[in-house]
Amino acid sequence: MAGTLFDSIIFGPLSSRRLGTSLGINLLPTTIKFCSFNCIYCECGWTETNSIEKAQLYTAKEISTSLEERLIYLKEQNISLDSMTFAGNGEPTMHPQFVEIIEDTIRLRDLFAPNSKISVLSNSTMLGKPHVIEALVKVNNIMKLDAGSEHMFQLINKPKNRITLGEIVEQLKKFQGQLIIQSMFVRGEMEGVSIDNTIDSEVEAWLKHLVAIQPKEVMIYSLDRRPPLALLEKIMEPQLEVIAERVRQLNIKASVY
């Protein structure tokens, strides 16, 4: 499955399961996925091997101009936003001008949509760069943590570089609790290998990471769109609620979407 890519810098507003009325901001190319992961569930499809090398990125100026134009239009139409959300065709924090883009977005939000949050959906792989964390703590940062064990992390997220789960957890701890964790739960099979992050051993290991990270909230969800891996199934809400309750027992807020 090729997946579905966003074909513009700004998209929406859309109705989001987690963020309400959300205006999407795509920093990445419209013709190719640009990501440090190759997640088996990604709605954008598989990450091409050389996608980073051949990608042409929008500039901070292009992004700021497009966002300002859309915010002016929405204000004229009396359309309010709950969130301005960095998502799109891959990992937004990989953009080399990410810090400048966040500063521009804060400025425009304050001018045109002061009641809106600025949210960033991130896979947590660029946190080794201090300026990325410094930018993220200024906004509503929602960081990915899909696995408890290194084995399951590699199966589900398929990092392109030599990124380990342990490294990501250590970086997430640097937020000192000022972050939201998002976790996708799935089960299935790839090339004869079973994939299931809902089994007890995986959930136990994942919970231990949450204790170390101490996020202010955990967002738990499963498939909403067709994934690139055909042999992947959605986890139903009752089972997700059981996992969420185990998070709540740690005195961490948890919501199922």
C-alpha positions as CSV (number, residue, x, y, z in Angstrom):
1,M,0.0,0.0,0.0
2,A,1.4,3.4,-1.0
3,G,-0.3,5.4,1.7
4,T,-1.9,8.8,1.6
5,L,0.2,12.0,1.6
6,F,-0.9,15.5,2.4
7,D,-0.7,17.6,-0.8
8,S,-0.2,21.1,0.8
9,I,1.6,22.9,3.6
10,I,-1.6,23.7,5.4
11,F,-4.6,21.4,5.6
12,G,-7.9,21.5,7.3
13,P,-9.2,22.3,9.8
14,L,-10.1,18.7,10.4
15,S,-11.9,17.0,13.3
16,S,-9.2,15.2,15.3
17,R,-9.9,12.3,17.7
18,R,-7.4,13.8,20.2
19,L,-7.2,17.5,19.4
20,G,-10.6,18.7,18.4
21,T,-10.8,21.2,15.5
22,S,-7.3,21.0,14.2
23,L,-5.5,22.9,11.5
24,G,-2.7,20.7,10.1
25,I,0.7,22.0,9.3
26,N,2.9,19.9,7.0
27,L,6.6,21.0,7.0
28,L,7.5,18.2,4.6
29,P,7.4,17.4,0.9
30,T,4.0,16.7,-0.6
31,T,5.2,13.9,-2.9
32,I,7.3,11.8,-0.6
33,K,7.3,10.7,3.0
34,F,10.2,12.2,5.0
35,C,10.7,10.3,8.2
36,S,13.2,8.7,10.6
37,F,10.8,5.8,11.2
38,N,9.1,3.3,8.9
39,C,6.2,2.4,11.1
40,I,4.1,-0.5,10.1
41,Y,0.9,1.4,10.8
42,C,1.7,4.8,9.2
43,E,-1.2,6.2,7.1
44,C,1.5,7.8,4.8
45,G,2.7,4.4,3.8
46,W,6.3,3.0,3.8
47,T,9.3,5.3,4.1
48,E,11.4,5.0,0.9
49,T,15.0,4.1,1.4
50,N,16.4,7.3,-0.1
51,S,13.5,9.7,0.7
52,I,15.6,12.0,2.9
53,E,18.3,12.4,0.3
54,K,16.0,13.4,-2.5
55,A,13.5,15.5,-0.5
56,Q,12.9,19.1,-1.2
57,L,11.7,20.9,1.9
58,Y,9.6,24.0,2.3
59,T,11.4,27.0,3.7
60,A,10.3,28.6,7.0
61,K,9.2,31.6,5.0
62,E,7.0,29.6,2.8
63,I,5.4,27.8,5.8
64,S,4.9,31.1,7.7
65,T,3.2,32.7,4.7
66,S,0.9,29.8,4.0
67,L,-0.1,29.6,7.7
68,E,-0.8,33.4,7.9
69,E,-3.0,33.3,4.8
70,R,-5.1,30.4,6.2
71,L,-5.4,32.0,9.7
72,I,-6.6,35.3,8.2
73,Y,-9.2,33.4,6.1
74,L,-10.4,31.4,9.1
75,K,-10.7,34.5,11.3
76,E,-12.7,36.2,8.5
77,Q,-15.0,33.2,8.4
78,N,-15.3,33.2,12.2
79,I,-13.9,29.6,12.4
80,S,-12.2,28.9,15.7
81,L,-9.4,26.3,16.3
82,D,-8.7,24.1,19.2
83,S,-5.2,23.2,17.8
84,M,-2.7,24.1,15.2
85,T,-1.0,20.8,14.7
86,F,2.3,19.9,13.2
87,A,1.8,16.5,11.5
88,G,1.9,15.7,7.8
89,N,4.1,13.5,5.7
90,G,6.6,12.3,8.3
91,E,8.6,13.7,11.2
92,P,8.3,17.5,11.6
93,T,11.2,17.9,13.9
94,M,13.6,16.8,11.1
95,H,13.1,20.1,9.4
96,P,16.4,22.1,9.8
97,Q,14.4,25.3,10.5
98,F,12.1,23.7,13.0
99,V,12.9,26.1,15.8
100,E,12.3,29.2,13.6
101,I,9.1,27.7,12.4
102,I,7.8,27.1,15.9
103,E,8.7,30.7,16.8
104,D,6.8,32.0,13.7
105,T,3.8,29.8,14.6
106,I,3.6,31.1,18.1
107,R,3.7,34.7,16.8
108,L,0.9,34.0,14.3
109,R,-1.2,32.1,16.8
110,D,-1.0,35.0,19.2
111,L,-2.1,37.4,16.4
112,F,-4.9,35.4,14.8
113,A,-6.0,32.4,17.0
114,P,-5.0,33.2,20.6
115,N,-7.2,30.5,22.1
116,S,-5.6,27.7,20.0
117,K,-3.0,25.3,21.2
118,I,0.1,24.6,19.1
119,S,0.6,20.9,19.0
120,V,3.5,18.8,17.6
121,L,3.1,15.1,16.9
122,S,6.6,13.7,17.0
123,N,8.2,10.3,16.9
124,S,10.8,11.4,19.6
125,T,13.9,10.6,17.4
126,M,15.3,14.1,17.2
127,L,15.5,14.8,20.9
128,G,19.3,14.4,20.9
129,K,19.4,18.0,19.5
130,P,18.9,20.4,22.5
131,H,17.3,23.1,20.3
132,V,14.5,20.6,19.3
133,I,13.6,20.0,23.0
134,E,13.8,23.8,23.7
135,A,11.3,24.4,20.9
136,L,9.0,21.6,21.9
137,V,8.6,22.7,25.5
138,K,7.1,25.9,24.3
139,V,4.2,24.0,22.7
140,N,1.8,21.1,23.3
141,N,4.3,18.3,22.5
142,I,2.9,14.8,21.9
143,M,5.7,12.3,21.7
144,K,5.5,8.7,20.4
145,L,6.3,5.7,22.6
146,D,4.8,2.5,21.0
147,A,6.8,-0.3,22.7
148,G,8.1,-1.6,25.9
149,S,11.0,-3.8,24.6
150,E,13.7,-3.0,22.1
151,H,12.6,-6.0,20.0
152,M,9.0,-4.7,19.6
153,F,10.2,-1.2,19.0
154,Q,12.3,-2.3,16.1
155,L,9.4,-4.4,14.7
156,I,6.7,-1.7,15.0
157,N,8.6,1.6,14.3
158,K,11.5,0.3,12.1
159,P,13.9,3.2,12.7
160,K,15.9,4.2,9.7
161,N,19.1,5.0,11.7
162,R,20.6,3.2,14.7
163,I,18.1,4.6,17.1
164,T,17.3,2.5,20.2
165,L,14.3,2.5,22.5
166,G,16.5,3.1,25.5
167,E,18.0,6.2,23.9
168,I,14.5,7.6,23.2
169,V,13.3,7.0,26.8
170,E,16.4,8.8,28.1
171,Q,15.7,11.8,25.9
172,L,12.0,11.8,26.9
173,K,13.0,12.0,30.6
174,K,14.6,15.4,29.8
175,F,11.2,17.0,29.5
176,Q,10.8,16.5,33.3
177,G,7.1,15.6,32.8
178,Q,6.2,18.5,30.5
179,L,5.1,16.2,27.6
180,I,2.2,14.0,26.5
181,I,3.0,10.4,25.4
182,Q,1.0,8.9,22.4
183,S,1.0,5.1,22.0
184,M,-0.3,3.1,19.2
185,F,-1.3,-0.5,20.0
186,V,-1.5,-3.1,17.3
187,R,-1.1,-6.8,16.6
188,G,-0.4,-8.7,13.5
189,E,2.4,-10.5,11.5
190,M,5.2,-9.5,9.2
191,E,7.3,-12.0,7.3
192,G,6.2,-14.7,9.6
193,V,7.1,-12.8,12.8
194,S,4.4,-12.0,15.3
195,I,3.9,-8.4,16.3
196,D,1.8,-7.6,19.4
197,N,2.5,-4.8,21.9
198,T,-0.6,-5.6,24.0
199,I,0.9,-8.8,25.6
200,D,1.6,-8.6,29.3
201,S,5.3,-8.5,29.1
202,E,5.2,-5.6,26.6
203,V,2.7,-3.6,28.5
204,E,4.7,-4.1,31.7
205,A,7.9,-2.9,30.1
206,W,6.0,0.1,28.6
207,L,4.6,1.0,32.0
208,K,8.1,1.0,33.5
209,H,9.1,3.5,30.8
210,L,6.1,5.7,31.7
211,V,7.1,5.7,35.4
212,A,10.6,6.9,34.4
213,I,9.3,9.6,32.0
214,Q,6.4,10.7,34.2
215,P,4.3,12.4,31.4
216,K,1.4,14.6,32.2
217,E,-0.9,12.5,30.0
218,V,-0.9,9.3,27.9
219,M,-2.9,9.1,24.7
220,I,-3.8,5.5,23.8
221,Y,-5.2,4.5,20.4
222,S,-5.2,2.0,17.6
223,L,-5.7,1.9,13.9
224,D,-8.1,4.4,12.3
225,R,-7.0,4.1,8.7
226,R,-5.7,1.3,6.6
227,P,-2.1,0.6,7.4
228,P,0.7,-0.3,4.9
229,L,1.1,-3.7,6.5
230,A,-1.9,-5.7,5.5
231,L,-1.6,-8.3,8.3
232,L,-2.2,-5.8,11.0
233,E,-5.3,-5.5,13.1
234,K,-7.0,-2.9,15.2
235,I,-7.1,-3.3,19.0
236,M,-10.6,-2.7,20.2
237,E,-11.6,-0.1,22.8
238,P,-12.3,-2.5,25.7
239,Q,-8.7,-3.8,25.6
240,L,-7.3,-0.3,25.2
241,E,-9.3,0.8,28.3
242,V,-7.7,-2.1,30.3
243,I,-4.3,-0.8,29.3
244,A,-5.3,2.8,30.1
245,E,-6.5,1.8,33.6
246,R,-3.1,0.4,34.3
247,V,-1.6,3.8,33.5
248,R,-4.1,5.5,35.7
249,Q,-3.1,3.3,38.6
250,L,0.3,4.9,38.3
251,N,-1.3,8.3,38.9
252,I,-0.8,9.3,35.2
253,K,-3.8,10.6,33.2
254,A,-4.7,8.3,30.3
255,S,-7.3,8.6,27.6
256,V,-8.4,6.2,24.8
257,Y,-9.1,7.4,21.3
